[in-house]
């Protein structure tokens, strides 16, 4: 789904000013701001945001941004959410050398080449270009091979669109993709599978304790959201396994199928 033609609050389009930043952060000096949430305000111009030189966490989702120029000076920025805007490029982010997580779902990025500017970001591990739950995407995601192309273009990524491509859990996502492909292809009946069993041990999804730092609190909140997505995926995978058991195996077949 492309970004909607009209953003909430667009009738009152905003340019970011020192007064707006101070009122939303509670800080008196711009270089003292570490965490900033400017979600859904109708922002069209980032204004003086580049003066927040120590900013580490920034949420600009749900606005009407078409460029990110002022962000080039934010060398400490680690987490950035610019989803649901009107961005056609991410070039200024090439200077954000500490960027670790970027959510750019729901913009107007049309080709993988527009992500080339992120190739030099050694710390970047999480990238989201598509968010099915929020019904946000980019035109480039319409290409069936975009996921593999992005992975090749940015080999340092560990998570793309919420799915692990390396590290703990990546095998689970690959298994789900393979299973979905098998169901879509309408494979001929095969051996009957055992009843689906949990892939992880009890306690695997237990959340981490929340600490006092505001940045850590927000990070823990995002982690909780991710855990919920994982639980939803787990339920979907269980349903898919049940469907596979019926679709791939005749009822009278008694032989076993082992993953």
BANUDO-182036 format. One line per field, with one value per residue (C-alpha): residue number from 1; residue in one letter; x, y, z. Coordinates in steps of 0.05 Angstrom, whole numbers, plus 5000, padded with zeros to 4 digits. Layout:
N
k <- c(NUM, ...)
r <- c(A, ...)
X <- c(X, ...)
Y <- c(Y, ...)
Z <- c(Z, ...)
END
This chain:
259
k <- c(1, 2, 3, 4, 5, 6, 7, 8, 9, 10, 11, 12, 13, 14, 15, 16, 17, 18, 19, 20, 21, 22, 23, 24, 25, 26, 27, 28, 29, 30, 31, 32, 33, 34, 35, 36, 37, 38, 39, 40, 41, 42, 43, 44, 45, 46, 47, 48, 49, 50, 51, 52, 53, 54, 55, 56, 57, 58, 59, 60, 61, 62, 63, 64, 65, 66, 67, 68, 69, 70, 71, 72, 73, 74, 75, 76, 77, 78, 79, 80, 81, 82, 83, 84, 85, 86, 87, 88, 89, 90, 91, 92, 93, 94, 95, 96, 97, 98, 99, 100, 101, 102, 103, 104, 105, 106, 107, 108, 109, 110, 111, 112, 113, 114, 115, 116, 117, 118, 119, 120, 121, 122, 123, 124, 125, 126, 127, 128, 129, 130, 131, 132, 133, 134, 135, 136, 137, 138, 139, 140, 141, 142, 143, 144, 145, 146, 147, 148, 149, 150, 151, 152, 153, 154, 155, 156, 157, 158, 159, 160, 161, 162, 163, 164, 165, 166, 167, 168, 169, 170, 171, 172, 173, 174, 175, 176, 177, 178, 179, 180, 181, 182, 183, 184, 185, 186, 187, 188, 189, 190, 191, 192, 193, 194, 195, 196, 197, 198, 199, 200, 201, 202, 203, 204, 205, 206, 207, 208, 209, 210, 211, 212, 213, 214, 215, 216, 217, 218, 219, 220, 221, 222, 223, 224, 225, 226, 227, 228, 229, 230, 231, 232, 233, 234, 235, 236, 237, 238, 239, 240, 241, 242, 243, 244, 245, 246, 247, 248, 249, 250, 251, 252, 253, 254, 255, 256, 257, 258, 259)
r <- c(X, X, X, X, X, X, X, X, X, X, X, X, X, X, X, X, X, X, X, X, X, X, X, X, X, X, X, X, X, X, X, X, X, X, X, X, X, X, X, X, X, X, X, X, X, X, X, X, X, X, X, X, X, X, X, X, X, X, X, X, X, X, X, X, X, X, X, X, X, X, X, X, X, X, X, X, X, X, X, X, X, X, X, X, X, X, X, X, X, X, X, X, X, X, X, X, X, X, X, X, X, X, X, X, X, X, X, X, X, X, X, X, X, X, X, X, X, X, X, X, X, X, X, X, X, X, X, X, X, X, X, X, X, X, X, X, X, X, X, X, X, X, X, X, X, X, X, X, X, X, X, X, X, X, X, X, X, X, X, X, X, X, X, X, X, X, X, X, X, X, X, X, X, X, X, X, X, X, X, X, X, X, X, X, X, X, X, X, X, X, X, X, X, X, X, X, X, X, X, X, X, X, X, X, X, X, X, X, X, X, X, X, X, X, X, X, X, X, X, X, X, X, X, X, X, X, X, X, X, X, X, X, X, X, X, X, X, X, X, X, X, X, X, X, X, X, X, X, X, X, X, X, X, X, X, X, X, X, X)
X <- c(5000, 5027, 5027, 4958, 4948, 4933, 4969, 4936, 4943, 4966, 4920, 4964, 5031, 5090, 5162, 5204, 5226, 5267, 5202, 5169, 5229, 5234, 5159, 5161, 5225, 5223, 5295, 5319, 5379, 5372, 5438, 5411, 5355, 5368, 5298, 5246, 5176, 5144, 5094, 5034, 5042, 5037, 5111, 5134, 5200, 5252, 5276, 5327, 5324, 5396, 5418, 5399, 5470, 5464, 5398, 5398, 5325, 5277, 5206, 5181, 5128, 5061, 5081, 5088, 5164, 5195, 5268, 5313, 5369, 5378, 5388, 5457, 5486, 5458, 5520, 5495, 5428, 5417, 5342, 5301, 5228, 5207, 5151, 5087, 5117, 5131, 5205, 5236, 5307, 5348, 5415, 5425, 5425, 5492, 5524, 5489, 5547, 5516, 5448, 5428, 5353, 5314, 5239, 5223, 5159, 5103, 5144, 5158, 5223, 5219, 5286, 5337, 5389, 5358, 5384, 5456, 5468, 5460, 5516, 5569, 5531, 5570, 5523, 5458, 5426, 5351, 5315, 5240, 5212, 5146, 5099, 5040, 5008, 5006, 4991, 5052, 5100, 5144, 5138, 5203, 5171, 5125, 5184, 5184, 5260, 5268, 5281, 5340, 5366, 5365, 5401, 5455, 5461, 5465, 5498, 5507, 5432, 5407, 5333, 5293, 5219, 5218, 5248, 5316, 5364, 5422, 5432, 5384, 5315, 5333, 5322, 5250, 5235, 5266, 5224, 5160, 5178, 5192, 5127, 5087, 5119, 5100, 5028, 5023, 5052, 4999, 5047, 5022, 5003, 5061, 5077, 5036, 5069, 5069, 5029, 5066, 5111, 5138, 5204, 5231, 5237, 5190, 5211, 5243, 5196, 5201, 5213, 5274, 5265, 5253, 5306, 5301, 5332, 5279, 5315, 5319, 5245, 5226, 5272, 5239, 5171, 5192, 5220, 5152, 5119, 5168, 5154, 5080, 5095, 5135, 5078, 5030, 5079, 5084, 5008, 5007, 5061, 5022, 4961, 5003, 5032, 4961, 4941, 5003, 4987, 4919, 4941, 5004, 4982, 4923, 4885, 4901, 4977, 5013, 5087, 5121, 5151, 5211, 5235)
Y <- c(5000, 5068, 5125, 5157, 5220, 5260, 5256, 5269, 5342, 5361, 5420, 5448, 5433, 5446, 5466, 5444, 5502, 5507, 5521, 5458, 5415, 5442, 5433, 5361, 5342, 5383, 5404, 5477, 5464, 5429, 5392, 5361, 5324, 5249, 5222, 5256, 5234, 5278, 5227, 5249, 5324, 5342, 5361, 5380, 5414, 5389, 5460, 5464, 5390, 5382, 5424, 5366, 5339, 5287, 5258, 5182, 5162, 5197, 5183, 5223, 5173, 5194, 5263, 5291, 5294, 5292, 5300, 5287, 5337, 5363, 5293, 5289, 5325, 5274, 5231, 5200, 5178, 5103, 5092, 5127, 5118, 5156, 5109, 5134, 5197, 5216, 5204, 5188, 5183, 5169, 5201, 5246, 5184, 5164, 5211, 5180, 5134, 5105, 5088, 5018, 5014, 5047, 5042, 5071, 5033, 5071, 5118, 5126, 5087, 5055, 5018, 4981, 5030, 5084, 5043, 5045, 5106, 5061, 5013, 5050, 5047, 4993, 4994, 4986, 4919, 4931, 4957, 4958, 4976, 4939, 4932, 4886, 4897, 4972, 4963, 5004, 4989, 5021, 5012, 4973, 4919, 4899, 4863, 4791, 4790, 4856, 4821, 4782, 4843, 4885, 4830, 4828, 4904, 4910, 4846, 4873, 4872, 4822, 4838, 4859, 4877, 4845, 4778, 4755, 4741, 4720, 4701, 4668, 4656, 4662, 4588, 4595, 4651, 4610, 4550, 4593, 4621, 4551, 4525, 4583, 4570, 4497, 4513, 4564, 4515, 4463, 4405, 4334, 4293, 4267, 4234, 4254, 4300, 4293, 4343, 4410, 4420, 4486, 4508, 4541, 4524, 4551, 4621, 4638, 4696, 4725, 4800, 4836, 4880, 4953, 5001, 5073, 5106, 5137, 5111, 5040, 5044, 5061, 5006, 4956, 4979, 4966, 4899, 4881, 4899, 4855, 4797, 4804, 4801, 4738, 4707, 4724, 4693, 4631, 4624, 4634, 4582, 4532, 4544, 4535, 4469, 4445, 4463, 4429, 4366, 4364, 4387, 4345, 4280, 4232, 4214, 4140, 4151, 4130, 4144, 4201, 4266, 4295, 4367)
Z <- c(5000, 4981, 5031, 5034, 4994, 5057, 5123, 5190, 5207, 5136, 5136, 5191, 5158, 5205, 5199, 5258, 5302, 5366, 5405, 5377, 5394, 5465, 5478, 5455, 5490, 5554, 5542, 5541, 5496, 5429, 5437, 5502, 5467, 5463, 5447, 5404, 5382, 5327, 5301, 5259, 5267, 5193, 5190, 5120, 5135, 5185, 5197, 5254, 5272, 5250, 5310, 5357, 5351, 5406, 5384, 5389, 5377, 5329, 5307, 5247, 5224, 5196, 5170, 5099, 5091, 5022, 5042, 5102, 5089, 5161, 5188, 5156, 5217, 5267, 5275, 5341, 5313, 5325, 5315, 5261, 5242, 5179, 5159, 5125, 5093, 5020, 5015, 4947, 4973, 5036, 5015, 5076, 5121, 5091, 5142, 5202, 5218, 5282, 5252, 5273, 5258, 5202, 5188, 5120, 5104, 5070, 5027, 4952, 4943, 4875, 4864, 4907, 4880, 4925, 4984, 4959, 5003, 5064, 5043, 5082, 5148, 5185, 5246, 5207, 5224, 5221, 5159, 5147, 5078, 5085, 5144, 5130, 5198, 5186, 5111, 5092, 5035, 4981, 4905, 4903, 4947, 4890, 4858, 4881, 4886, 4924, 4990, 4962, 4925, 4989, 5027, 4974, 4972, 5048, 5072, 5143, 5156, 5208, 5202, 5139, 5146, 5215, 5191, 5213, 5156, 5200, 5272, 5321, 5291, 5218, 5205, 5230, 5181, 5124, 5143, 5142, 5073, 5046, 5074, 5045, 4977, 4981, 4997, 4940, 4890, 4904, 4914, 4904, 4965, 5006, 5072, 5132, 5183, 5258, 5299, 5300, 5361, 5389, 5356, 5418, 5491, 5545, 5567, 5499, 5489, 5559, 5556, 5584, 5646, 5632, 5659, 5679, 5618, 5572, 5511, 5540, 5559, 5488, 5462, 5509, 5485, 5413, 5434, 5465, 5399, 5362, 5409, 5395, 5320, 5332, 5371, 5314, 5264, 5308, 5307, 5232, 5223, 5265, 5222, 5159, 5185, 5199, 5128, 5100, 5139, 5105, 5036, 5029, 5061, 5047, 5109, 5101, 5096, 5160, 5143, 5180, 5154, 5190, 5183)
END
